[in-house]
Amino acid sequence: MKLKSVAVLKAAVIVCTVLSVAVAVAAPWIVAWYAKIRPLEPIMSTTLLICYYICMIPTLIALYSMLRLLIHIQKKHPFEHIALKYLGIISWCCLAVAIVCASGAYWYLPLAFISGAMVFLFLTVRVVNSCFLVGAMLQEENDLTV
Amino acid sequence: MPIIINLDVVMAKRKISSLELAQQVGITPANLSILKTGKAKAIRFSTLDKICRILNCQPSDIIEYKEEE
C-alpha cells in the first residue's frame, strides 16, 4: 500500500512553513493594510504583530515536528516512542500559541477566538497522543511475541 | 515476571546451538534470543509446538512458573 496522503501532507507542511515565514516577513505591511480597511488602534496592530512573531516560534517547532512525524509514518514506524514525543511537542506548541493569543486578547479581542481554537486543537492532539501511546504498547507487545 | 524460560537448559542438554534451533524453528536468532533471555511478552503456540518437536520435550520443560516472594 502506497502512502500517498502522507506525501501530500508532507508537501502541505512544507508549503505551510514557507507561507508562515513569508507572512512573518510581510507582517508589518499586512497589518498596516488591515488597519486601513478596518479601524484599528495602534495598540491593536502592535498586539497583532507581537503575537504573530511570538507564535511563530511554537508554530515552526510544531511544523518541524509534524514533518518528522510524517517521515516516521512514511517509514511505517508510527508507533515508536519518538513519534509520541513529536506528537507531545505539537500539542504543547498548540497550548503555547493559545496562551500567547489569550494574553493578546486583552488588547485585541478576536485573538480570544484563535486561543479557543488552539485549546481545542491541543486537546485533540493530546487524545490522538493517548491513542498512539496504546498503539506503541501494542506494537511493543507484538515485537516481543516470538 | 514469575514465568521463567529454561530454553537454554534444554538446548544445552540436546547440544543444539541457538542458530541451529532458530533455523529449524523458522524464527530469527534475534527473536530466539528475546525468548531465551526472558524478554518475550508472549509465545505463539505454533512456535512452542516447533520448539518442543525439535528439542523432543514438553512445554513444561521450557516454561516454568515460580511464585514471586
Backbone of each chain as ProteinMPNN parsed JSONL, in Angstrom:
{"seq_chain_A": "MKLKSVAVLKAAVIVCTVLSVAVAVAAPWIVAWYAKIRPLEPIMSTTLLICYYICMIPTLIALYSMLRLLIHIQKKHPFEHIALKYLGIISWCCLAVAIVCASGAYWYLPLAFISGAMVFLFLTVRVVNSCFLVGAMLQEENDLTV", "coords_chain_A": {"N_chain_A": [[0.835, -1.198, 0.0], [0.596, 2.131, -0.943], [1.622, 5.145, 0.568], [0.231, 7.687, -0.186], [-1.199, 9.895, 0.772], [0.336, 10.71, 2.909], [2.604, 11.727, 1.71], [1.449, 13.879, 0.417], [0.615, 15.324, 2.645], [3.105, 15.921, 3.753], [4.111, 17.651, 1.819], [2.216, 19.665, 2.113], [2.798, 20.547, 4.697], [5.334, 21.61, 4.307], [4.708, 23.673, 2.531], [3.066, 25.205, 4.199], [4.981, 26.004, 6.093], [6.666, 27.602, 4.548], [4.825, 29.583, 3.788], [4.165, 30.629, 6.327], [6.579, 31.78, 7.1], [6.86, 33.614, 5.048], [4.642, 35.26, 5.537], [5.429, 36.212, 8.002], [7.571, 37.808, 7.283], [6.268, 39.702, 5.733], [4.501, 40.736, 7.538], [4.371, 43.378, 8.922], [3.49, 45.057, 6.827], [1.122, 43.792, 6.081], [-0.427, 44.093, 8.375], [-0.554, 46.874, 8.468], [-1.997, 47.379, 6.138], [-4.358, 46.089, 6.814], [-5.153, 47.668, 8.891], [-5.925, 49.873, 7.507], [-8.242, 49.134, 6.112], [-9.889, 48.284, 8.123], [-10.903, 49.835, 11.11], [-8.309, 50.172, 13.303], [-6.786, 50.481, 16.451], [-3.582, 51.852, 17.364], [-2.398, 50.263, 19.383], [-3.648, 47.872, 19.011], [-2.78, 46.971, 16.472], [-0.071, 46.71, 17.052], [-0.198, 44.751, 19.027], [-1.199, 42.611, 17.489], [0.979, 42.195, 15.765], [3.089, 41.577, 17.588], [2.055, 39.283, 18.84], [1.873, 37.581, 16.62], [4.592, 37.271, 15.896], [5.641, 36.109, 18.239], [4.154, 33.775, 18.314], [5.139, 32.523, 16.092], [7.395, 31.061, 16.815], [6.588, 28.652, 18.402], [4.966, 27.69, 16.326], [6.683, 27.109, 14.155], [8.257, 25.17, 15.377], [6.309, 23.219, 15.821], [5.573, 22.642, 13.173], [7.957, 21.566, 12.188], [8.104, 19.304, 13.847], [5.82, 17.978, 12.954], [6.605, 17.332, 10.371], [8.732, 15.561, 10.907], [7.302, 13.563, 12.216], [5.615, 12.702, 10.156], [7.529, 11.627, 8.467], [8.302, 9.416, 9.98], [5.881, 8.021, 9.908], [5.733, 7.503, 7.212], [7.864, 5.764, 6.969], [6.729, 3.624, 8.078], [6.787, 3.405, 10.866], [5.005, 4.4, 12.929], [4.317, 4.036, 15.57], [6.417, 4.309, 17.332], [8.336, 5.366, 20.188], [9.562, 7.803, 19.785], [7.955, 9.027, 17.898], [5.718, 9.533, 19.405], [6.803, 11.414, 21.048], [7.12, 13.565, 19.298], [4.425, 14.117, 18.745], [3.618, 14.962, 21.254], [5.175, 17.292, 21.482], [3.971, 18.826, 19.472], [1.412, 19.182, 20.562], [1.986, 20.7, 22.897], [2.998, 22.959, 21.714], [0.678, 23.944, 20.524], [-0.719, 24.661, 22.809], [0.968, 26.655, 23.76], [0.677, 28.625, 21.787], [-2.008, 29.155, 22.202], [-1.942, 30.292, 24.768], [-0.404, 32.602, 24.312], [-2.088, 33.952, 22.495], [-4.324, 34.266, 24.108], [-3.317, 36.042, 25.981], [-2.892, 38.232, 24.351], [-5.469, 38.853, 23.697], [-6.508, 40.627, 25.475], [-5.894, 43.146, 24.547], [-6.65, 42.975, 21.895], [-9.496, 41.704, 21.021], [-10.489, 39.636, 19.099], [-8.422, 37.758, 19.066], [-8.951, 36.01, 21.077], [-10.647, 34.098, 20.065], [-8.978, 32.636, 18.398], [-7.31, 31.654, 20.337], [-9.109, 29.992, 21.741], [-9.646, 28.109, 19.741], [-7.131, 26.975, 19.488], [-6.78, 25.797, 21.978], [-8.713, 23.815, 21.789], [-7.565, 22.366, 19.708], [-5.221, 21.565, 20.975], [-6.263, 19.822, 22.904], [-7.344, 17.882, 21.205], [-5.044, 16.866, 19.929], [-3.763, 15.803, 22.166], [-5.511, 13.726, 22.79], [-5.204, 12.126, 20.51], [-2.535, 11.552, 20.887], [-2.699, 9.927, 23.166], [-3.999, 7.725, 22.044], [-2.003, 6.879, 20.274], [-0.115, 6.165, 22.147], [-1.185, 3.868, 23.306], [-1.162, 2.357, 21.005], [1.61, 2.178, 20.61], [2.288, 0.609, 22.791], [0.975, -1.779, 22.141], [2.327, -2.379, 19.796], [4.889, -2.824, 20.798], [4.415, -5.091, 22.339], [3.7, -6.842, 20.335], [6.099, -6.919, 18.919], [7.624, -8.256, 20.754], [6.625, -10.755, 20.757], [7.146, -14.075, 20.219]], "CA_chain_A": [[0.0, 0.0, 0.0], [1.387, 3.363, -1.021], [1.14, 6.178, 1.484], [0.199, 8.92, -0.985], [-1.691, 11.007, 1.58], [1.442, 11.179, 3.752], [3.448, 12.566, 0.838], [0.69, 15.13, 0.211], [0.68, 16.055, 3.919], [4.471, 16.449, 3.885], [4.172, 18.819, 0.923], [1.377, 20.705, 2.722], [3.539, 21.088, 5.852], [6.418, 22.458, 3.768], [4.051, 24.879, 1.986], [2.649, 25.994, 5.376], [6.185, 26.596, 6.689], [7.088, 28.699, 3.654], [3.814, 30.647, 3.902], [4.297, 31.261, 7.649], [7.782, 32.628, 7.075], [6.557, 34.733, 4.127], [3.72, 36.169, 6.246], [6.226, 36.853, 9.056], [8.368, 38.869, 6.634], [5.356, 40.747, 5.245], [3.523, 41.039, 8.599], [4.128, 44.818, 9.172], [2.703, 45.643, 5.719], [-0.221, 43.194, 6.133], [-1.144, 44.73, 9.496], [-0.804, 48.268, 8.058], [-3.077, 47.315, 5.144], [-5.573, 45.712, 7.548], [-5.544, 48.85, 9.683], [-6.565, 50.85, 6.608], [-9.606, 48.711, 5.748], [-10.666, 48.161, 9.367], [-10.326, 50.768, 12.096], [-7.509, 49.525, 14.357], [-5.975, 51.392, 17.258], [-2.159, 51.449, 17.253], [-2.086, 49.179, 20.332], [-4.187, 46.63, 18.439], [-1.859, 46.495, 15.425], [1.168, 46.281, 17.717], [-0.503, 43.463, 19.662], [-1.271, 41.597, 16.428], [2.347, 41.917, 15.289], [3.866, 40.911, 18.654], [1.506, 37.924, 18.994], [2.245, 36.768, 15.456], [6.016, 36.921, 15.952], [5.875, 35.158, 19.356], [3.529, 32.498, 17.91], [5.94, 31.909, 15.024], [8.364, 30.108, 17.395], [5.945, 27.329, 18.543], [4.421, 27.232, 15.032], [7.759, 26.483, 13.379], [8.639, 23.932, 16.088], [5.236, 22.24, 15.552], [5.645, 22.229, 11.763], [9.12, 20.672, 12.074], [7.714, 18.04, 14.492], [4.866, 17.319, 12.035], [7.39, 16.774, 9.262], [9.466, 14.394, 11.44], [6.292, 12.537, 12.492], [5.183, 12.164, 8.862], [8.633, 10.791, 7.96], [8.181, 8.15, 10.723], [4.693, 7.314, 9.397], [6.092, 7.026, 5.873], [8.752, 4.593, 7.156], [5.867, 2.649, 8.735], [7.12, 3.28, 12.287], [4.291, 5.484, 13.622], [4.076, 3.77, 16.991], [7.655, 4.353, 18.107], [8.237, 6.376, 21.255], [9.994, 9.115, 19.259], [6.775, 9.602, 17.229], [4.891, 10.042, 20.504], [7.469, 12.629, 21.527], [6.774, 14.632, 18.343], [3.011, 14.479, 18.965], [3.62, 15.73, 22.505], [5.718, 18.634, 21.184], [2.94, 19.549, 18.697], [0.322, 19.583, 21.465], [2.438, 21.792, 23.779], [3.104, 24.154, 20.868], [-0.701, 24.46, 20.396], [-1.048, 25.324, 24.074], [1.77, 27.885, 23.84], [0.011, 29.615, 20.917], [-3.263, 29.512, 22.881], [-1.618, 31.192, 25.89], [0.026, 33.893, 23.738], [-3.286, 34.609, 21.941], [-5.189, 34.66, 25.231], [-2.73, 37.253, 26.568], [-3.107, 39.321, 23.395], [-6.91, 39.135, 23.607], [-6.781, 41.771, 26.36], [-5.804, 44.353, 23.711], [-7.34, 42.755, 20.621], [-10.412, 40.618, 21.406], [-10.598, 38.482, 18.192], [-7.38, 36.756, 19.353], [-9.531, 35.044, 22.017], [-11.223, 33.006, 19.269], [-7.835, 31.806, 17.977], [-6.887, 30.978, 21.566], [-10.069, 28.903, 21.978], [-9.431, 27.081, 18.713], [-5.858, 26.303, 19.779], [-7.013, 24.929, 23.146], [-9.429, 22.66, 21.24], [-6.571, 21.595, 18.942], [-4.329, 20.978, 21.986], [-6.96, 18.663, 23.485], [-7.463, 16.867, 20.152], [-3.732, 16.228, 19.735], [-3.488, 15.006, 23.38], [-6.305, 12.493, 22.658], [-4.513, 11.319, 19.488], [-1.299, 11.101, 21.543], [-3.066, 8.795, 24.037], [-4.256, 6.591, 21.146], [-0.7, 6.435, 19.786], [0.574, 5.541, 23.278], [-1.717, 2.499, 23.363], [-0.639, 1.713, 19.794], [3.029, 1.881, 20.84], [2.337, -0.52, 23.732], [0.579, -2.965, 21.374], [3.43, -2.648, 18.864], [5.982, -3.389, 21.597], [3.999, -6.452, 22.695], [3.773, -7.616, 19.092], [7.52, -7.119, 18.606], [8.208, -9.192, 21.724], [5.939, -12.054, 20.668], [8.022, -14.961, 19.427]], "C_chain_A": [[0.875, 1.255, 0.0], [0.764, 4.419, -0.115], [1.164, 7.531, 0.766], [-0.204, 10.112, -0.131], [-0.588, 11.575, 2.469], [2.355, 12.099, 2.95], [2.767, 13.915, 0.602], [0.766, 15.989, 1.475], [2.06, 16.676, 4.127], [4.629, 17.715, 3.043], [3.379, 19.981, 1.527], [2.099, 21.362, 3.901], [4.645, 22.028, 5.374], [5.832, 23.774, 3.227], [3.633, 25.807, 3.135], [3.837, 26.702, 6.014], [6.629, 27.804, 5.862], [6.124, 29.88, 3.776], [3.938, 31.401, 5.226], [5.47, 32.226, 7.679], [7.52, 33.862, 6.188], [5.652, 35.756, 4.811], [4.475, 36.915, 7.356], [7.029, 38.017, 8.485], [7.456, 40.048, 6.267], [4.386, 41.247, 6.319], [3.298, 42.548, 8.834], [3.253, 45.456, 8.089], [1.266, 45.109, 5.753], [-1.057, 43.881, 7.22], [-1.496, 46.179, 9.138], [-1.97, 48.32, 7.07], [-4.421, 47.013, 5.839], [-6.102, 46.91, 8.356], [-6.241, 49.901, 8.829], [-8.021, 50.461, 6.322], [-10.502, 48.533, 6.973], [-10.069, 49.121, 10.386], [-9.626, 50.021, 13.24], [-6.747, 50.575, 15.13], [-4.52, 50.927, 17.179], [-1.811, 50.284, 18.181], [-2.54, 47.812, 19.772], [-3.247, 46.074, 17.372], [-0.556, 46.015, 16.033], [0.969, 44.904, 18.362], [-0.531, 42.322, 18.632], [0.128, 41.178, 15.979], [3.15, 41.12, 16.324], [3.391, 39.464, 18.81], [1.93, 37.029, 17.831], [3.705, 36.338, 15.557], [6.316, 35.946, 17.098], [5.337, 33.777, 18.949], [4.32, 31.786, 16.821], [6.871, 30.838, 15.583], [7.697, 28.736, 17.603], [5.398, 26.777, 17.227], [5.504, 26.503, 14.231], [8.214, 25.176, 14.033], [7.608, 22.835, 15.777], [5.307, 21.739, 14.117], [6.821, 21.269, 11.541], [8.779, 19.305, 12.672], [6.75, 17.252, 13.608], [5.607, 16.633, 10.902], [8.121, 15.502, 9.708], [8.492, 13.23, 11.68], [5.827, 11.882, 11.187], [6.263, 11.273, 8.25], [8.576, 9.416, 8.642], [7.006, 7.329, 10.206], [5.011, 6.726, 8.02], [7.009, 5.797, 5.947], [8.015, 3.437, 7.824], [6.318, 2.345, 10.17], [6.346, 4.34, 13.078], [4.151, 5.273, 15.125], [5.366, 3.659, 17.805], [7.537, 5.487, 19.126], [8.659, 7.76, 20.778], [8.828, 9.818, 18.551], [5.832, 10.207, 18.274], [5.453, 11.357, 21.026], [7.109, 13.812, 20.616], [5.327, 15.082, 18.518], [2.871, 15.338, 20.221], [4.091, 17.156, 22.269], [4.654, 19.465, 20.459], [1.832, 20.054, 19.634], [0.746, 20.744, 22.369], [2.616, 23.091, 22.997], [1.717, 24.79, 20.693], [-1.076, 25.233, 21.66], [-0.294, 26.65, 24.213], [1.121, 28.993, 23.013], [-1.287, 30.104, 21.587], [-3.003, 30.508, 24.011], [-1.241, 32.586, 25.372], [-1.199, 34.664, 23.232], [-4.231, 35.071, 23.058], [-4.666, 35.926, 25.894], [-3.004, 38.458, 25.674], [-4.564, 39.741, 23.302], [-7.319, 40.305, 24.49], [-6.799, 43.07, 25.551], [-6.564, 44.207, 22.398], [-8.203, 41.502, 20.771], [-10.487, 39.43, 20.434], [-9.537, 37.393, 18.425], [-7.902, 35.681, 20.31], [-10.114, 33.838, 21.273], [-10.116, 32.044, 18.805], [-7.356, 30.99, 19.174], [-7.795, 29.774, 21.862], [-9.865, 27.759, 21.009], [-8.157, 26.283, 19.012], [-5.977, 25.394, 21.0], [-7.723, 23.651, 22.692], [-8.46, 21.742, 20.489], [-5.607, 20.868, 19.892], [-4.963, 19.71, 22.563], [-7.061, 17.524, 22.47], [-6.141, 16.11, 19.991], [-3.373, 15.364, 20.952], [-4.251, 13.672, 23.307], [-5.633, 11.553, 21.643], [-3.228, 10.739, 20.081], [-1.578, 9.896, 22.443], [-3.328, 7.547, 23.201], [-2.933, 6.004, 20.651], [0.073, 5.71, 20.889], [0.131, 4.084, 23.423], [-1.191, 1.698, 22.171], [0.816, 1.3, 19.971], [3.184, 0.683, 21.772], [1.998, -1.823, 23.012], [1.692, -3.386, 20.413], [4.587, -3.324, 19.595], [5.677, -4.846, 21.953], [4.108, -7.379, 21.481], [5.225, -7.922, 18.726], [8.15, -8.166, 19.518], [7.431, -10.509, 21.788], [6.732, -12.934, 19.712], [7.173, -16.06, 18.794]], "O_chain_A": [[1.768, 1.411, 0.832], [-0.456, 4.562, -0.046], [1.989, 8.397, 1.06], [0.354, 11.201, -0.267], [-0.569, 12.772, 2.752], [2.82, 13.122, 3.453], [3.421, 14.958, 0.588], [0.954, 17.203, 1.406], [2.18, 17.801, 4.611], [5.2, 18.71, 3.489], [3.808, 21.133, 1.467], [2.024, 22.577, 4.085], [4.867, 23.093, 5.95], [6.394, 24.848, 3.442], [3.815, 27.022, 3.065], [3.728, 27.856, 6.429], [6.926, 28.873, 6.397], [6.55, 31.032, 3.857], [3.837, 32.627, 5.27], [5.375, 33.334, 8.207], [7.899, 34.984, 6.524], [5.86, 36.962, 4.686], [4.208, 38.087, 7.621], [7.153, 39.07, 9.111], [7.807, 41.213, 6.455], [3.539, 42.094, 6.036], [2.147, 42.971, 8.938], [2.389, 46.283, 8.382], [0.314, 45.846, 5.496], [-2.227, 44.204, 7.015], [-2.585, 46.658, 9.456], [-2.826, 49.2, 7.158], [-5.458, 47.587, 5.508], [-7.307, 47.125, 8.48], [-7.029, 50.707, 9.324], [-8.912, 51.31, 6.29], [-11.725, 48.621, 6.872], [-8.847, 49.208, 10.508], [-10.267, 49.334, 14.035], [-6.129, 51.461, 14.54], [-4.256, 49.746, 16.955], [-1.021, 49.415, 17.814], [-1.926, 46.773, 20.016], [-2.947, 44.88, 17.354], [0.009, 45.02, 15.58], [1.822, 44.022, 18.268], [0.017, 41.242, 18.852], [0.428, 39.994, 15.831], [3.802, 40.129, 15.994], [4.198, 38.54, 18.902], [2.298, 35.871, 18.027], [4.025, 35.172, 15.329], [7.152, 35.056, 16.947], [5.97, 32.752, 19.2], [4.184, 30.575, 16.647], [7.12, 29.827, 14.928], [8.173, 27.745, 17.049], [5.363, 25.564, 17.021], [5.27, 25.418, 13.698], [8.519, 24.201, 13.346], [7.965, 21.688, 15.507], [5.123, 20.548, 13.865], [6.704, 20.289, 10.806], [9.113, 18.271, 12.095], [6.836, 16.027, 13.515], [5.287, 15.508, 10.52], [8.133, 14.499, 8.994], [8.803, 12.074, 11.393], [5.665, 10.663, 11.119], [5.952, 10.281, 7.592], [8.77, 8.386, 7.996], [7.099, 6.108, 10.075], [4.613, 5.605, 7.702], [6.939, 4.906, 5.1], [8.607, 2.394, 8.103], [6.249, 1.207, 10.632], [6.955, 5.106, 13.825], [3.895, 6.221, 15.868], [5.4, 2.993, 18.84], [6.759, 6.426, 18.958], [8.183, 8.772, 21.293], [8.719, 11.043, 18.591], [5.23, 11.256, 18.05], [4.719, 12.276, 21.392], [6.829, 14.912, 21.092], [5.029, 16.274, 18.45], [2.111, 16.306, 20.249], [3.501, 18.109, 22.777], [4.45, 20.639, 20.769], [1.376, 21.192, 19.519], [-0.034, 21.671, 22.589], [2.414, 24.182, 23.53], [1.585, 26.014, 20.71], [-1.668, 26.31, 21.594], [-0.835, 27.636, 24.713], [1.02, 30.137, 23.455], [-1.618, 31.289, 21.545], [-3.762, 31.461, 24.186], [-1.685, 33.605, 25.903], [-1.345, 35.859, 23.493], [-4.855, 36.128, 22.961], [-5.442, 36.781, 26.318], [-3.304, 39.551, 26.153], [-4.866, 40.856, 22.877], [-8.369, 40.909, 24.272], [-7.594, 43.972, 25.815], [-7.065, 45.19, 21.851], [-7.707, 40.381, 20.661], [-10.545, 38.292, 20.9], [-9.729, 36.244, 18.029], [-7.366, 34.573, 20.355], [-10.084, 32.712, 21.771], [-10.283, 30.824, 18.815], [-7.039, 29.806, 19.054], [-7.318, 28.687, 22.19], [-9.904, 26.589, 21.391], [-8.114, 25.069, 18.814], [-5.346, 24.338, 21.051], [-7.393, 22.552, 23.137], [-8.519, 20.519, 20.61], [-5.228, 19.721, 19.656], [-4.311, 18.675, 22.698], [-6.889, 16.356, 22.816], [-6.118, 14.881, 19.926], [-2.751, 14.313, 20.8], [-3.731, 12.628, 23.7], [-5.508, 10.352, 21.881], [-2.874, 9.591, 19.817], [-0.789, 8.952, 22.481], [-2.936, 6.445, 23.583], [-2.762, 4.786, 20.613], [0.819, 4.768, 20.621], [0.948, 3.188, 23.632], [-0.824, 0.529, 22.3], [1.219, 0.219, 19.543], [4.072, -0.15, 21.591], [2.642, -2.847, 23.236], [1.967, -4.573, 20.235], [5.189, -4.271, 19.087], [6.547, -5.715, 21.882], [4.541, -8.527, 21.584], [5.549, -9.025, 18.284], [9.079, -8.871, 19.126], [7.559, -11.275, 22.743], [6.957, -12.582, 18.555], [7.701, -16.917, 18.086]]}, "seq_chain_B": "MPIIINLDVVMAKRKISSLELAQQVGITPANLSILKTGKAKAIRFSTLDKICRILNCQPSDIIEYKEEE", "coords_chain_B": {"N_chain_B": [[8.603, -10.832, 36.136], [6.879, -13.826, 37.006], [7.234, -15.997, 35.302], [9.436, -18.314, 34.06], [11.932, -18.959, 31.674], [13.353, -21.839, 30.517], [14.799, -22.482, 28.307], [17.461, -22.386, 27.407], [18.666, -24.309, 29.04], [17.48, -26.713, 28.242], [18.31, -26.67, 25.608], [21.063, -26.914, 25.946], [21.18, -29.486, 27.013], [20.33, -30.973, 24.825], [22.305, -30.403, 23.117], [22.298, -28.354, 21.11], [22.752, -25.559, 19.011], [21.969, -22.001, 19.222], [21.609, -20.728, 16.766], [21.169, -22.885, 15.069], [18.798, -23.958, 16.149], [17.088, -21.765, 15.806], [17.012, -21.617, 13.023], [15.819, -24.08, 12.421], [13.346, -23.843, 13.685], [12.331, -21.679, 12.413], [12.438, -19.007, 13.04], [13.908, -15.782, 13.693], [17.353, -15.459, 14.782], [17.544, -13.343, 16.551], [14.962, -13.103, 17.622], [14.84, -15.557, 18.919], [16.752, -15.138, 20.816], [15.475, -13.155, 22.314], [13.489, -14.696, 23.435], [14.999, -16.564, 24.908], [16.298, -14.966, 26.774], [14.256, -14.151, 28.329], [12.867, -11.869, 27.735], [10.68, -11.856, 26.162], [7.209, -11.208, 25.569], [5.133, -12.783, 24.896], [4.404, -16.07, 23.573], [3.914, -17.797, 20.578], [1.634, -20.502, 19.951], [2.286, -22.052, 17.772], [5.041, -21.64, 17.516], [5.931, -22.686, 19.939], [5.139, -25.306, 19.619], [6.817, -26.137, 17.498], [9.342, -25.828, 18.7], [9.181, -27.652, 20.836], [8.882, -30.005, 19.387], [11.298, -30.129, 17.941], [13.217, -30.128, 19.977], [12.413, -32.291, 21.341], [10.771, -32.338, 23.72], [8.649, -31.335, 26.531], [6.255, -28.613, 26.866], [6.379, -27.744, 29.504], [8.984, -28.223, 30.206], [10.316, -26.153, 29.125], [8.986, -23.788, 29.84], [8.437, -22.351, 32.976], [6.697, -21.83, 36.056], [7.211, -19.649, 38.652], [6.502, -18.679, 41.864], [6.355, -15.328, 42.964], [8.321, -13.876, 45.568]], "CA_chain_B": [[7.515, -11.768, 35.821], [7.188, -15.14, 37.603], [7.401, -17.041, 34.287], [10.871, -18.489, 33.783], [12.185, -19.717, 30.446], [14.514, -22.717, 30.683], [15.139, -22.95, 26.966], [18.913, -22.603, 27.284], [18.998, -25.566, 29.741], [17.056, -27.806, 27.34], [19.199, -26.619, 24.433], [22.365, -27.451, 26.358], [21.008, -30.941, 27.151], [20.191, -31.542, 23.468], [23.521, -29.956, 22.418], [21.901, -27.645, 19.887], [23.098, -24.122, 19.103], [20.855, -21.052, 19.036], [21.438, -20.501, 15.329], [20.585, -24.108, 14.516], [17.405, -24.041, 16.606], [16.329, -20.679, 15.149], [16.796, -22.006, 11.613], [14.869, -25.208, 12.355], [12.02, -23.372, 14.117], [11.872, -20.714, 11.417], [12.396, -17.649, 13.603], [15.224, -15.136, 13.592], [18.16, -15.628, 16.009], [17.23, -12.223, 17.466], [13.728, -13.463, 18.328], [15.158, -16.663, 19.829], [17.48, -14.519, 21.933], [14.443, -12.489, 23.137], [12.812, -15.771, 24.184], [15.953, -17.162, 25.86], [16.641, -14.031, 27.855], [13.05, -13.865, 29.111], [12.314, -10.54, 27.403], [9.455, -12.056, 25.365], [5.943, -10.948, 26.278], [4.209, -13.865, 24.536], [4.943, -17.069, 22.649], [2.83, -18.388, 19.783], [1.526, -21.962, 20.08], [2.996, -22.666, 16.634], [6.478, -21.598, 17.838], [6.128, -23.633, 21.044], [4.982, -26.631, 19.005], [8.041, -26.458, 16.748], [10.47, -25.95, 19.652], [9.008, -28.93, 21.557], [9.112, -31.108, 18.446], [12.727, -30.181, 17.605], [14.008, -30.463, 21.181], [11.799, -33.512, 21.891], [10.482, -32.06, 25.127], [7.304, -30.841, 26.845], [6.278, -27.157, 27.145], [6.764, -27.506, 30.904], [10.453, -28.26, 30.315], [10.813, -24.844, 28.658], [8.342, -22.708, 30.607], [8.23, -22.709, 34.389], [6.079, -20.764, 36.844], [7.767, -19.536, 40.007], [5.776, -17.639, 42.592], [7.219, -14.235, 43.442], [8.333, -13.787, 47.043]], "C_chain_B": [[7.851, -13.151, 36.392], [7.289, -16.296, 36.601], [8.888, -17.125, 33.928], [11.042, -19.381, 32.55], [13.475, -20.521, 30.631], [14.997, -23.27, 29.338], [16.626, -23.251, 26.83], [19.355, -23.916, 27.944], [18.671, -26.756, 28.831], [17.952, -27.852, 26.112], [20.566, -27.21, 24.74], [22.298, -28.971, 26.478], [20.979, -31.623, 25.778], [21.401, -31.209, 22.589], [23.189, -29.326, 21.061], [22.198, -26.15, 20.05], [21.856, -23.252, 18.821], [20.545, -20.862, 17.554], [20.726, -21.682, 14.667], [19.098, -24.201, 14.875], [16.541, -22.987, 15.904], [16.01, -21.048, 13.7], [15.741, -23.101, 11.502], [13.441, -24.763, 12.725], [11.443, -22.399, 13.083], [11.655, -19.332, 12.003], [13.799, -17.05, 13.51], [16.017, -15.397, 14.875], [17.878, -14.535, 17.039], [15.984, -12.538, 18.285], [13.973, -14.609, 19.311], [15.891, -16.121, 21.063], [16.505, -13.82, 22.888], [13.753, -13.526, 24.022], [13.728, -16.334, 25.279], [16.236, -16.256, 27.055], [15.426, -13.63, 28.7], [12.446, -12.505, 28.85], [10.991, -10.664, 26.665], [8.212, -11.819, 26.209], [4.938, -12.055, 25.996], [4.922, -14.84, 23.612], [3.768, -17.708, 21.909], [2.831, -19.909, 20.004], [2.304, -22.654, 18.963], [4.504, -22.714, 16.895], [6.794, -22.633, 18.923], [6.067, -25.075, 20.522], [6.266, -27.046, 18.3], [9.224, -26.678, 17.684], [10.388, -27.305, 20.363], [9.3, -30.12, 20.643], [10.608, -31.273, 18.164], [13.559, -30.629, 18.809], [13.492, -31.733, 21.877], [11.539, -33.364, 23.407], [9.036, -31.597, 25.294], [7.38, -29.325, 27.08], [6.721, -26.832, 28.576], [8.274, -27.582, 31.128], [11.043, -26.888, 29.978], [10.282, -23.706, 29.529], [8.037, -23.176, 32.025], [7.585, -21.525, 35.115], [6.659, -20.765, 38.255], [7.069, -18.381, 40.711], [6.744, -16.587, 43.125], [7.149, -14.139, 44.959], [8.037, -12.371, 47.485]], "O_chain_B": [[8.99, -13.602, 36.275], [7.416, -17.451, 37.007], [9.506, -16.133, 33.544], [10.384, -20.412, 32.41], [14.544, -19.959, 30.869], [15.529, -24.376, 29.256], [17.012, -24.247, 26.217], [20.294, -24.562, 27.48], [19.473, -27.677, 28.673], [18.311, -28.927, 25.631], [21.155, -27.912, 23.917], [23.236, -29.669, 26.094], [21.532, -32.708, 25.599], [21.502, -31.679, 21.456], [23.724, -29.715, 20.022], [21.926, -25.561, 21.096], [20.857, -23.71, 18.267], [19.385, -20.838, 17.141], [19.829, -21.519, 13.839], [18.256, -24.484, 14.023], [15.424, -23.266, 15.469], [14.901, -20.825, 13.214], [14.883, -23.068, 10.62], [12.462, -25.244, 12.154], [10.228, -22.309, 12.906], [10.804, -18.574, 11.537], [14.766, -17.773, 13.27], [15.425, -15.542, 15.944], [17.963, -14.769, 18.244], [15.941, -12.279, 19.488], [13.394, -14.639, 20.397], [15.681, -16.578, 22.186], [16.672, -13.875, 24.107], [13.47, -13.276, 25.194], [13.303, -16.551, 26.414], [16.391, -16.716, 28.187], [15.55, -12.869, 29.66], [11.619, -12.024, 29.625], [10.253, -9.685, 26.551], [8.158, -12.17, 27.387], [3.995, -12.25, 26.763], [5.905, -14.495, 22.957], [2.771, -18.104, 22.513], [3.88, -20.519, 20.214], [2.904, -23.708, 19.173], [5.17, -23.69, 16.548], [7.786, -23.357, 18.839], [6.843, -25.937, 20.936], [6.748, -28.165, 18.478], [10.014, -27.602, 17.488], [11.386, -28.016, 20.48], [9.889, -31.114, 21.069], [11.128, -32.388, 18.146], [14.495, -31.416, 18.666], [14.063, -32.186, 22.869], [12.016, -34.147, 24.229], [8.294, -31.483, 24.319], [8.434, -28.807, 27.449], [7.346, -25.803, 28.832], [8.783, -27.066, 32.123], [12.108, -26.51, 30.467], [11.015, -22.791, 29.904], [7.463, -24.243, 32.24], [7.888, -20.367, 34.825], [6.598, -21.772, 38.959], [7.048, -17.254, 40.216], [7.804, -16.909, 43.663], [6.087, -14.294, 45.562], [8.003, -12.093, 48.684]]}, "name": "protein", "num_of_chains": 2, "seq": "MKLKSVAVLKAAVIVCTVLSVAVAVAAPWIVAWYAKIRPLEPIMSTTLLICYYICMIPTLIALYSMLRLLIHIQKKHPFEHIALKYLGIISWCCLAVAIVCASGAYWYLPLAFISGAMVFLFLTVRVVNSCFLVGAMLQEENDLTVMPIIINLDVVMAKRKISSLELAQQVGITPANLSILKTGKAKAIRFSTLDKICRILNCQPSDIIEYKEEE"}
